[in-house]
Amino acid sequence: MISLKNVNKYFNRHTKNEIHIINDTSLEFENTGIVAILGESGSGKTTLLNAIGGLDKVNSGEIYINGEKITNRSAYKVDKIRNLNIGYIFQDYKLLDNLTVYENVEIALKMIGIKDKEEIKKRVNYVLECVKMYRYRNRPAKMLSGGERQRVAIARAIVKNPNIVIADEPTGNLDSKNSIEVMDIIKAISKERLVVIVTHETELAKSYASRIIEIQDRKNHKRLFK
């Protein structure tokens, strides 16, 4: 599903302020389940997540998504692989406030070239039902609470039925009640796909993740929690 082989990334390369943020990292991810990447602020966990998703280029090594190499490829090709295989959930939701809930989810399907209105309607309504947001489908995103916004963001991430969902601090802006509700949804969708989540919340990771990768001293140390 996802494979990293001897990946390295530097900031400020060849300067006195050089930071080796991803250090000769090799990882293999399973097809389903939640993999939590834990680490303190500045440890490189979001950089690692962005490299996995093809949003950040690395200096050396190889990254594969479903057997397709995304390192040393054109931006167009990487974007195509990412759009077909990966759905994103962001800490700050990334919704378009003036669009409705339905329209915010619909965008993800239009981006991969689906134009049939009935197909779009069927898929959008289905995922909104899954995250318990169907009754708000015609409500502008700006009128939603934080927890509601994140549920819409999850619907948008899964509407194109990706093999992989990447989530960067998905509960970072939520209270404890909404955090549990969002993580319960993420746990449910991880039964059919891989979810890679970045978080600094150790207890949350232990409660929900099938595997935890801790980043310490900018090197990756794998720990498995059952």
C-alpha positions as CSV (number, residue, x, y, z in Angstrom):
1,M,0.0,0.0,0.0
2,I,2.6,2.6,1.1
3,S,6.3,1.8,1.1
4,L,9.3,4.1,2.1
5,K,12.8,3.0,1.3
6,N,15.8,4.9,2.8
7,V,14.0,8.3,2.6
8,N,15.9,11.4,3.6
9,K,14.8,15.0,3.7
10,Y,16.8,18.1,4.8
11,F,15.9,21.6,5.5
12,N,18.5,24.3,4.8
13,R,20.7,21.7,3.1
14,H,24.5,22.4,3.1
15,T,24.2,25.3,5.5
16,K,25.2,25.7,9.2
17,N,21.4,25.5,10.0
18,E,20.9,22.2,8.2
19,I,18.2,20.0,9.7
20,H,18.0,16.3,8.8
21,I,14.2,16.1,9.3
22,I,13.6,12.6,7.8
23,N,16.6,10.4,8.5
24,D,17.2,7.3,6.3
25,T,13.6,6.1,7.0
26,S,12.2,2.8,5.7
27,L,8.6,1.8,6.5
28,E,5.9,-0.5,5.2
29,F,2.2,0.1,5.8
30,E,-0.6,-2.4,5.8
31,N,-3.7,-2.1,3.6
32,T,-6.1,-1.3,6.5
33,G,-6.1,0.0,10.0
34,I,-4.9,3.2,11.7
35,V,-1.2,4.0,11.8
36,A,-0.5,6.9,14.2
37,I,2.6,9.0,13.8
38,L,3.5,10.5,17.2
39,G,6.0,13.2,18.0
40,E,6.5,16.5,19.6
41,S,6.2,19.8,17.7
42,G,9.1,20.1,15.3
43,S,10.0,16.4,15.3
44,G,9.1,16.0,11.6
45,K,5.9,14.1,11.8
46,T,3.9,16.4,9.5
47,T,6.9,16.5,7.1
48,L,6.9,12.7,7.0
49,L,3.1,12.7,6.4
50,N,3.4,15.2,3.6
51,A,6.2,13.2,2.0
52,I,4.1,10.1,2.1
53,G,1.3,12.0,0.4
54,G,3.5,13.5,-2.3
55,L,3.0,17.0,-1.0
56,D,6.6,17.4,0.0
57,K,9.6,16.4,-2.1
58,V,12.4,14.4,-0.4
59,N,16.1,14.6,-1.1
60,S,16.7,10.9,-1.5
61,G,15.1,7.5,-1.2
62,E,11.9,6.1,-2.7
63,I,8.2,6.3,-1.8
64,Y,5.6,4.0,-3.4
65,I,1.8,4.3,-3.3
66,N,0.0,1.1,-4.4
67,G,3.2,0.1,-6.2
68,E,3.6,3.3,-8.1
69,K,6.7,5.4,-7.3
70,I,6.0,9.0,-6.5
71,T,9.6,10.1,-5.9
72,N,11.5,11.7,-8.8
73,R,8.3,12.0,-10.8
74,S,6.7,15.0,-12.5
75,A,4.3,17.1,-10.3
76,Y,1.5,16.2,-12.8
77,K,2.1,12.4,-12.3
78,V,2.4,12.7,-8.5
79,D,-0.9,14.8,-8.4
80,K,-2.6,12.1,-10.5
81,I,-1.5,9.3,-8.2
82,R,-2.4,11.2,-5.1
83,N,-5.9,12.2,-6.3
84,L,-6.8,8.7,-7.3
85,N,-5.4,7.0,-4.1
86,I,-5.5,9.4,-1.2
87,G,-8.1,11.4,0.7
88,Y,-7.0,14.2,3.1
89,I,-8.4,15.3,6.4
90,F,-6.9,18.5,7.8
91,Q,-6.8,20.0,11.3
92,D,-8.4,23.2,10.0
93,Y,-10.9,21.4,7.8
94,K,-10.1,23.3,4.5
95,L,-13.8,23.8,3.7
96,L,-15.1,26.5,1.4
97,D,-17.3,28.5,3.8
98,N,-19.7,29.9,1.2
99,L,-20.5,26.5,-0.3
100,T,-23.0,24.1,1.2
101,V,-22.0,20.8,2.9
102,Y,-23.1,19.0,-0.3
103,E,-21.0,21.2,-2.5
104,N,-17.9,20.9,-0.4
105,V,-18.0,17.1,-0.7
106,E,-19.0,17.2,-4.3
107,I,-15.7,19.0,-5.2
108,A,-13.6,15.9,-4.5
109,L,-15.5,13.9,-7.2
110,K,-15.3,16.7,-9.7
111,M,-11.5,16.9,-9.2
112,I,-11.1,13.2,-10.3
113,G,-13.3,13.8,-13.4
114,I,-16.7,12.4,-12.3
115,K,-19.4,14.5,-14.0
116,D,-22.5,12.3,-13.9
117,K,-24.9,14.2,-11.6
118,E,-26.7,11.1,-10.4
119,E,-23.5,9.3,-9.6
120,I,-22.3,12.3,-7.7
121,K,-25.5,12.6,-5.8
122,K,-25.5,9.0,-4.9
123,R,-22.0,9.0,-3.6
124,V,-22.2,12.4,-1.8
125,N,-25.4,11.5,0.0
126,Y,-24.1,8.1,1.0
127,V,-20.9,9.5,2.7
128,L,-22.9,12.3,4.4
129,E,-25.2,9.6,5.9
130,C,-22.1,7.7,7.1
131,V,-20.8,10.7,9.0
132,K,-24.3,11.8,10.2
133,M,-24.3,15.0,8.2
134,Y,-26.9,14.3,5.5
135,R,-29.6,16.4,7.2
136,Y,-27.2,19.4,6.9
137,R,-26.4,18.9,3.3
138,N,-27.8,22.2,2.2
139,R,-26.4,24.2,5.0
140,P,-23.4,26.6,4.2
141,A,-20.2,25.4,5.8
142,K,-19.7,28.6,7.6
143,M,-22.8,27.8,9.8
144,L,-21.3,24.5,11.1
145,S,-19.6,23.8,14.4
146,G,-16.0,22.5,14.5
147,G,-17.1,18.9,15.0
148,E,-19.6,19.2,12.1
149,R,-17.0,20.8,9.9
150,Q,-14.6,17.9,10.5
151,R,-17.2,15.3,9.8
152,V,-17.8,17.0,6.4
153,A,-14.1,17.0,5.8
154,I,-14.0,13.2,6.5
155,A,-16.9,12.8,4.0
156,R,-15.0,14.7,1.4
157,A,-11.9,12.6,2.0
158,I,-13.7,9.3,1.5
159,V,-16.3,10.2,-1.2
160,K,-13.9,9.2,-4.0
161,N,-13.3,5.8,-2.2
162,P,-9.5,6.1,-1.8
163,N,-7.3,3.3,-0.6
164,I,-5.6,5.7,1.8
165,V,-6.7,8.5,4.1
166,I,-4.2,10.9,5.5
167,A,-5.2,12.9,8.5
168,D,-3.0,15.7,10.0
169,E,-4.1,16.4,13.6
170,P,-7.8,15.8,12.8
171,T,-8.9,16.4,16.4
172,G,-6.5,19.3,17.1
173,N,-9.2,21.9,17.0
174,L,-11.9,19.9,18.7
175,D,-13.1,19.4,22.3
176,S,-13.0,16.0,23.9
177,K,-16.5,15.0,23.0
178,N,-16.1,15.9,19.3
179,S,-12.6,14.3,19.3
180,I,-14.1,11.0,20.3
181,E,-16.9,11.2,17.7
182,V,-14.5,12.0,14.9
183,M,-12.1,9.3,15.9
184,D,-14.9,6.8,16.1
185,I,-15.7,7.6,12.5
186,I,-12.1,7.4,11.5
187,K,-11.8,4.0,13.2
188,A,-14.9,2.8,11.3
189,I,-13.5,3.8,7.9
190,S,-10.1,2.2,8.7
191,K,-11.7,-1.2,8.5
192,E,-11.7,-0.9,4.7
193,R,-8.7,1.3,4.1
194,L,-5.4,2.5,5.5
195,V,-5.6,5.7,7.6
196,V,-2.3,7.4,8.5
197,I,-2.8,10.0,11.2
198,V,-0.4,12.5,12.7
199,T,-1.1,13.4,16.3
200,H,0.6,14.6,19.5
201,E,-2.1,13.0,21.7
202,T,-0.5,9.8,23.0
203,E,-3.6,8.5,24.7
204,L,-5.7,9.0,21.6
205,A,-3.2,7.1,19.6
206,K,-3.1,4.2,22.1
207,S,-6.9,4.0,22.1
208,Y,-7.5,4.0,18.4
209,A,-4.4,3.1,16.4
210,S,-3.5,-0.5,15.3
211,R,0.2,0.7,15.0
212,I,2.1,3.6,16.4
213,I,5.3,5.2,14.9
214,E,7.1,7.4,17.3
215,I,9.5,10.0,16.0
216,Q,12.3,10.7,18.4
217,D,15.4,12.8,17.8
218,R,14.3,13.0,14.1
219,K,14.7,9.2,13.7
220,N,11.7,6.9,13.4
221,H,11.2,4.2,16.0
222,K,8.3,1.8,15.4
223,R,6.2,0.6,18.3
224,L,3.2,-1.7,18.0
225,F,0.2,-1.3,20.4
226,K,-2.5,-4.0,20.2
